[in-house]
Amino acid sequence: MPALFRRRQIWLPTWQGALLLVVVVAAASLIALRHLASYLAANDPVAARDGRGASTLIVEGWLEEDGLDAAIAVIGRGRYERVITSGGPIDGWREGRSWPTYAERAADYLRRHGITAIPVVAVPAPEAAQDRTFLSAVVVREWLRRQGGTLDAVDLFSGGVHARRSQLVFQMAFGPAVDVGVFAAAPRRYALERWWTTSEGVKTVLGEAISLAWTACCFAPSAPGSPEERAPVQRSPA
């Protein structure tokens, strides 16, 4: 009868080794947490295949005035040939005006505050109860395709610690043929370097970290061009 068990030798750490391992893991975790906000608020524009950077900048229209002002500064430093603003329906804004969509609101703000040398185009998305960033990205992608020409890179301007997730979602929508770079406006209510010192910073940073992890592992967009892509639902990937 064959043997059903056999003896093996395993190595286990001593209590000193286990303590050292705990200290190393804790220190590494603290360092990672300390830089978590800076990682989420990414500033990583693309170089593009010609090495000169993207010629198109997409600005997320939900940004407040200070975020749009930061976008204006980036536009002034870049070689962008056009700016696209994205976003769906809104009710109003504190400037006292009203716009149908975030995209149109942001485009109007950018034009009124000095962006007149290059086209600023609002590409609004329809109303959506969920996955609004993805739907906005799909609408922008389809608009760019209708313009013709070759597109291998775009930059995205987002806000604070939301930037890394927006970059990922736009990359999912645009596909591997287009590199998506990103800029992040600095948050107003807390410092990225000391995000853990305020309740606003803790809530926002940890919430975005969880959302980014969920998007990376569990969000499965529909096939490009399919009707389902314009009405994405939350589902586990097959």
The 8 nearest C-alpha neighbors of each residue, nearest first, counted from 0:
[[1, 2, 3, 4, 5, 6, 7, 8],
 [2, 0, 3, 4, 5, 6, 7, 8],
 [1, 3, 4, 0, 5, 6, 7, 8],
 [4, 2, 1, 5, 0, 6, 7, 8],
 [5, 3, 2, 6, 1, 7, 0, 8],
 [4, 6, 7, 3, 2, 8, 1, 9],
 [5, 7, 8, 4, 9, 3, 2, 10],
 [8, 6, 9, 5, 4, 10, 11, 3],
 [7, 9, 6, 10, 11, 5, 4, 12],
 [10, 8, 7, 11, 6, 12, 13, 5],
 [9, 11, 12, 8, 13, 7, 16, 17],
 [12, 10, 13, 9, 17, 16, 14, 8],
 [13, 11, 16, 17, 14, 10, 15, 20],
 [12, 14, 16, 15, 17, 11, 18, 10],
 [13, 15, 17, 16, 18, 12, 19, 11],
 [14, 16, 18, 13, 17, 19, 12, 20],
 [17, 15, 13, 19, 12, 18, 14, 20],
 [16, 18, 14, 20, 19, 15, 12, 13],
 [19, 17, 15, 21, 16, 20, 14, 22],
 [18, 20, 16, 22, 17, 21, 23, 15],
 [21, 19, 17, 23, 18, 22, 24, 16],
 [20, 22, 18, 24, 19, 23, 25, 17],
 [21, 23, 19, 25, 20, 24, 26, 18],
 [24, 22, 20, 26, 25, 21, 27, 19],
 [25, 23, 27, 21, 26, 22, 28, 20],
 [24, 26, 28, 22, 23, 27, 21, 29],
 [25, 27, 29, 23, 28, 24, 22, 30],
 [26, 28, 24, 30, 25, 29, 23, 31],
 [29, 27, 25, 31, 26, 30, 24, 32],
 [28, 30, 32, 26, 31, 27, 33, 25],
 [29, 31, 33, 27, 28, 32, 26, 34],
 [32, 30, 28, 34, 29, 33, 35, 27],
 [33, 31, 35, 29, 34, 30, 28, 36],
 [32, 34, 30, 31, 35, 29, 192, 36],
 [35, 33, 31, 37, 32, 36, 38, 30],
 [34, 36, 32, 38, 37, 33, 31, 39],
 [37, 35, 39, 38, 191, 34, 204, 40],
 [38, 36, 40, 34, 39, 35, 191, 41],
 [37, 39, 35, 36, 40, 41, 34, 163],
 [38, 40, 160, 163, 36, 41, 37, 35],
 [41, 39, 160, 159, 37, 162, 183, 38],
 [40, 42, 39, 38, 163, 183, 43, 162],
 [43, 41, 182, 181, 183, 44, 40, 180],
 [42, 44, 181, 180, 41, 182, 45, 154],
 [45, 43, 180, 181, 154, 42, 182, 46],
 [46, 44, 180, 47, 52, 53, 43, 179],
 [45, 47, 52, 50, 51, 48, 44, 53],
 [48, 46, 52, 50, 45, 49, 152, 53],
 [47, 49, 50, 46, 151, 51, 52, 152],
 [48, 50, 51, 47, 52, 46, 53, 151],
 [49, 51, 46, 47, 48, 52, 45, 53],
 [52, 50, 49, 46, 47, 53, 48, 78],
 [51, 53, 46, 47, 45, 50, 54, 44],
 [54, 52, 153, 152, 55, 47, 154, 45],
 [53, 55, 79, 80, 78, 52, 56, 153],
 [56, 54, 153, 81, 79, 53, 82, 80],
 [55, 57, 154, 82, 155, 153, 83, 58],
 [56, 58, 83, 155, 84, 82, 156, 154],
 [59, 57, 156, 84, 60, 155, 83, 85],
 [60, 58, 85, 157, 61, 84, 156, 62],
 [59, 61, 101, 102, 105, 85, 86, 62],
 [60, 62, 101, 59, 63, 86, 105, 102],
 [63, 61, 66, 60, 67, 59, 158, 64],
 [62, 64, 66, 65, 67, 61, 60, 68],
 [65, 63, 67, 66, 68, 62, 108, 69],
 [64, 66, 68, 67, 63, 69, 62, 184],
 [67, 65, 69, 63, 184, 68, 62, 64],
 [66, 68, 70, 64, 69, 65, 62, 71],
 [67, 69, 65, 71, 70, 66, 64, 72],
 [70, 68, 66, 72, 67, 71, 184, 65],
 [71, 69, 67, 73, 68, 72, 74, 66],
 [70, 72, 68, 74, 69, 73, 67, 75],
 [71, 73, 69, 75, 70, 74, 68, 76],
 [74, 72, 70, 76, 75, 71, 77, 69],
 [75, 73, 71, 77, 72, 76, 70, 79],
 [74, 76, 72, 73, 77, 71, 78, 114],
 [75, 77, 73, 74, 72, 78, 71, 79],
 [78, 76, 74, 79, 75, 73, 52, 54],
 [79, 77, 54, 80, 76, 52, 74, 53],
 [78, 80, 54, 55, 77, 81, 56, 74],
 [79, 81, 54, 117, 55, 78, 82, 118],
 [82, 80, 118, 55, 117, 79, 119, 56],
 [83, 81, 119, 56, 57, 55, 120, 118],
 [84, 82, 57, 120, 121, 119, 58, 56],
 [83, 85, 58, 102, 121, 60, 57, 59],
 [86, 84, 102, 59, 60, 122, 123, 135],
 [85, 87, 102, 101, 123, 60, 124, 135],
 [86, 88, 124, 100, 123, 125, 101, 126],
 [89, 87, 100, 99, 126, 101, 125, 86],
 [90, 88, 100, 91, 99, 101, 87, 98],
 [91, 89, 97, 88, 99, 98, 92, 100],
 [90, 92, 97, 89, 98, 96, 93, 95],
 [93, 91, 94, 97, 95, 96, 90, 98],
 [92, 94, 95, 91, 96, 97, 63, 64],
 [95, 93, 92, 96, 97, 91, 64, 108],
 [94, 96, 93, 92, 97, 91, 98, 90],
 [97, 95, 94, 92, 91, 98, 93, 104],
 [96, 98, 91, 92, 95, 99, 90, 104],
 [97, 99, 100, 104, 91, 103, 96, 89],
 [98, 100, 88, 89, 97, 103, 90, 101],
 [101, 99, 88, 87, 89, 102, 103, 98],
 [100, 102, 60, 86, 104, 103, 61, 87],
 [101, 103, 85, 86, 60, 84, 121, 123],
 [104, 102, 106, 121, 100, 105, 101, 107],
 [103, 105, 101, 107, 102, 106, 98, 108],
 [104, 106, 60, 108, 102, 107, 103, 101],
 [107, 105, 103, 109, 108, 104, 121, 84],
 [106, 108, 110, 104, 105, 109, 103, 111],
 [109, 107, 105, 111, 106, 110, 112, 104],
 [108, 110, 112, 106, 111, 107, 114, 105],
 [109, 111, 114, 107, 112, 108, 113, 115],
 [112, 110, 108, 109, 113, 107, 114, 115],
 [113, 111, 109, 110, 108, 114, 71, 68],
 [112, 114, 110, 115, 111, 109, 71, 116],
 [115, 113, 110, 109, 116, 112, 117, 71],
 [114, 116, 117, 113, 110, 118, 119, 111],
 [115, 117, 114, 118, 113, 80, 119, 81],
 [116, 118, 81, 115, 80, 119, 114, 82],
 [119, 117, 81, 120, 82, 115, 116, 80],
 [120, 118, 82, 83, 106, 81, 117, 121],
 [119, 121, 83, 118, 82, 84, 122, 106],
 [120, 122, 84, 102, 103, 106, 83, 123],
 [123, 121, 85, 84, 102, 139, 120, 83],
 [124, 122, 102, 86, 87, 85, 121, 100],
 [123, 125, 87, 135, 86, 138, 126, 122],
 [126, 124, 87, 127, 123, 88, 134, 135],
 [125, 127, 87, 88, 124, 128, 131, 134],
 [128, 126, 129, 131, 125, 130, 230, 134],
 [127, 129, 126, 131, 130, 230, 232, 231],
 [130, 128, 131, 127, 232, 231, 233, 132],
 [131, 129, 133, 132, 134, 231, 128, 127],
 [132, 130, 134, 129, 133, 127, 135, 128],
 [133, 131, 135, 134, 130, 136, 165, 168],
 [132, 134, 136, 135, 130, 131, 168, 137],
 [133, 135, 137, 131, 136, 132, 229, 138],
 [136, 134, 132, 138, 124, 133, 137, 86],
 [135, 137, 133, 139, 134, 169, 138, 172],
 [138, 136, 140, 134, 139, 135, 172, 141],
 [137, 139, 135, 141, 140, 136, 124, 142],
 [140, 138, 142, 136, 137, 141, 122, 143],
 [141, 139, 137, 143, 138, 142, 136, 173],
 [140, 142, 144, 138, 143, 139, 137, 145],
 [143, 141, 139, 145, 144, 140, 138, 146],
 [144, 142, 140, 146, 145, 141, 139, 147],
 [143, 145, 141, 146, 142, 147, 140, 148],
 [144, 146, 142, 147, 143, 141, 140, 148],
 [147, 145, 143, 144, 142, 148, 141, 149],
 [148, 146, 145, 144, 149, 143, 150, 142],
 [149, 147, 150, 146, 144, 143, 145, 151],
 [150, 148, 151, 147, 144, 152, 146, 143],
 [149, 151, 152, 148, 177, 153, 143, 176],
 [150, 152, 177, 178, 176, 149, 47, 153],
 [153, 151, 178, 177, 53, 47, 150, 179],
 [154, 152, 53, 179, 55, 56, 180, 178],
 [153, 155, 180, 56, 181, 179, 44, 53],
 [154, 156, 181, 57, 56, 180, 58, 182],
 [157, 155, 58, 182, 181, 183, 57, 59],
 [158, 156, 162, 183, 59, 182, 155, 184],
 [157, 159, 184, 183, 162, 161, 62, 160],
 [160, 158, 40, 186, 185, 183, 184, 161],
 [159, 161, 40, 39, 162, 36, 204, 158],
 [160, 162, 159, 164, 158, 163, 165, 207],
 [163, 161, 157, 165, 40, 160, 164, 183],
 [162, 164, 39, 166, 165, 41, 161, 40],
 [165, 163, 167, 211, 166, 162, 161, 168],
 [166, 164, 168, 162, 167, 163, 169, 161],
 [167, 165, 163, 169, 164, 168, 170, 162],
 [166, 168, 170, 164, 165, 169, 171, 163],
 [167, 169, 171, 165, 170, 166, 133, 164],
 [170, 168, 172, 166, 171, 136, 167, 173],
 [169, 171, 167, 173, 168, 172, 174, 179],
 [172, 170, 168, 169, 174, 173, 167, 220],
 [171, 173, 169, 170, 174, 137, 136, 168],
 [174, 172, 170, 171, 169, 177, 140, 175],
 [173, 175, 171, 176, 172, 170, 177, 178],
 [174, 176, 177, 178, 173, 170, 171, 172],
 [175, 177, 174, 151, 178, 173, 152, 150],
 [178, 176, 151, 152, 175, 173, 174, 179],
 [177, 179, 152, 151, 153, 180, 176, 45],
 [180, 178, 153, 154, 170, 152, 177, 166],
 [181, 179, 44, 154, 45, 43, 155, 153],
 [180, 182, 155, 44, 43, 154, 42, 156],
 [181, 183, 42, 156, 157, 155, 41, 43],
 [184, 182, 158, 157, 159, 40, 162, 42],
 [183, 185, 158, 159, 66, 69, 157, 186],
 [184, 186, 159, 183, 187, 158, 66, 40],
 [187, 185, 159, 188, 189, 184, 190, 158],
 [186, 188, 189, 185, 190, 65, 159, 184],
 [189, 187, 186, 199, 190, 200, 197, 185],
 [188, 190, 200, 187, 194, 186, 191, 197],
 [191, 189, 193, 192, 194, 186, 188, 187],
 [190, 192, 194, 36, 193, 37, 189, 186],
 [191, 193, 190, 194, 34, 37, 33, 36],
 [194, 192, 190, 191, 195, 196, 189, 33],
 [193, 195, 200, 191, 196, 190, 189, 192],
 [194, 196, 201, 193, 197, 200, 198, 33],
 [197, 195, 194, 193, 198, 200, 201, 189],
 [198, 196, 200, 199, 195, 194, 201, 189],
 [197, 199, 201, 200, 202, 196, 195, 203],
 [200, 198, 202, 197, 201, 203, 188, 189],
 [199, 201, 194, 197, 203, 198, 202, 189],
 [200, 202, 198, 195, 204, 199, 203, 205],
 [201, 203, 199, 200, 205, 204, 206, 198],
 [204, 202, 206, 200, 201, 205, 199, 207],
 [203, 205, 207, 201, 206, 202, 200, 36],
 [206, 204, 208, 207, 202, 203, 201, 209],
 [207, 205, 203, 209, 204, 208, 202, 210],
 [206, 208, 210, 204, 209, 205, 211, 203],
 [207, 209, 205, 211, 206, 210, 204, 212],
 [210, 208, 212, 206, 207, 211, 213, 205],
 [211, 209, 207, 213, 212, 208, 214, 206],
 [210, 212, 214, 208, 164, 213, 209, 207],
 [211, 213, 209, 215, 210, 214, 216, 208],
 [214, 212, 210, 216, 217, 211, 215, 209],
 [215, 213, 218, 211, 212, 217, 216, 210],
 [214, 216, 212, 213, 211, 217, 218, 167],
 [215, 217, 213, 214, 212, 218, 236, 219],
 [216, 218, 213, 235, 214, 215, 236, 219],
 [219, 217, 214, 216, 220, 215, 233, 235],
 [218, 220, 236, 217, 221, 235, 234, 233],
 [221, 219, 218, 222, 228, 231, 171, 172],
 [220, 222, 228, 227, 223, 219, 225, 231],
 [221, 223, 225, 224, 228, 220, 227, 226],
 [224, 222, 225, 221, 228, 172, 220, 137],
 [223, 225, 222, 226, 228, 227, 229, 221],
 [224, 226, 227, 228, 222, 223, 221, 229],
 [227, 225, 228, 229, 224, 230, 221, 222],
 [228, 226, 230, 225, 229, 231, 221, 222],
 [227, 229, 221, 231, 225, 226, 230, 222],
 [230, 228, 227, 226, 134, 231, 137, 225],
 [229, 231, 227, 228, 232, 226, 134, 127],
 [232, 230, 228, 227, 229, 130, 220, 233],
 [233, 231, 234, 230, 130, 129, 227, 220],
 [232, 234, 218, 231, 235, 219, 130, 217],
 [235, 233, 232, 236, 218, 219, 217, 237],
 [234, 236, 217, 237, 219, 218, 233, 216],
 [237, 235, 219, 217, 234, 218, 216, 220],
 [236, 235, 219, 234, 217, 218, 220, 221]]
